[in-house]
Amino acid sequence: MNLDTVTILTDTLDALGTVLIGVAALSVHRRVLSDAKISRKVVTAMRLEQFIGVAGICMIIASFLVKIIF
């Protein structure tokens, strides 16, 4: 394997691992939000965190695509 192949492979694994961690965190948020015993402040904070998490995952994917394309 040459250096370009190794770089692409490591970038791919890094991006996939990071996205999987983000998806796991978001799924935990979704489960906690379905519990009716939490306060409105917590629900509001968790919804903001979900939005930030989705935005972060999108940025990771965009960064990966830029690395691969250019």
Number of C-alpha atoms within 10 A of each C-alpha: 5 6 8 9 10 11 13 14 12 12 16 17 12 14 17 16 12 16 20 13 12 16 16 12 14 20 13 10 16 14 9 15 17 10 9 9 8 11 9 10 9 12 17 12 11 17 16 12 15 19 13 13 17 16 12 15 20 13 13 17 17 12 14 17 13 10 13 12 7 5
